[in-house]
Amino acid sequence: MATGNRLKVSIVGGSGYVGGELLRLLLFHPYVEVQQVTSASQAGRYVHTVHPNLRGVTTLQFTHPDVLRIATETVKRWIREQPQATIFSVSQNDWTNPCECEQCQRIVK
């Protein structure tokens, strides 16, 4: 498998021990790209604050499990409302870089 064809994965419930170990293994796998880690209790926190062994390895933040559901429902609504459209852009604003606000930068440093 070429590195350009990496499998994109999300981990649901990644704040516990098993989720952390799975995340560690996948982050170092040459053919996997971790896109999202969910946790209802840790949503908004950087993954490395819960799994300190991943500090410097990833800038992922936990997202609430409802985020995917809400985004999916929104895009489905857009498609119903604009059936003539051929492209719907769904992307996060800060791509793979961490947020640059003062509060988040204190966590990164």
Secondary structure, DSSP 8 states (H G I E B T S, - for coil): --GGG-EEEEEES-SSHHHHHHHHHHHT-TTEEEEEEE-TTTTTSBHHHHSGGGTTT---BEE-THHHHHHHHHHHHHHHH-TT--------TTTTS---SHHHHHHH-
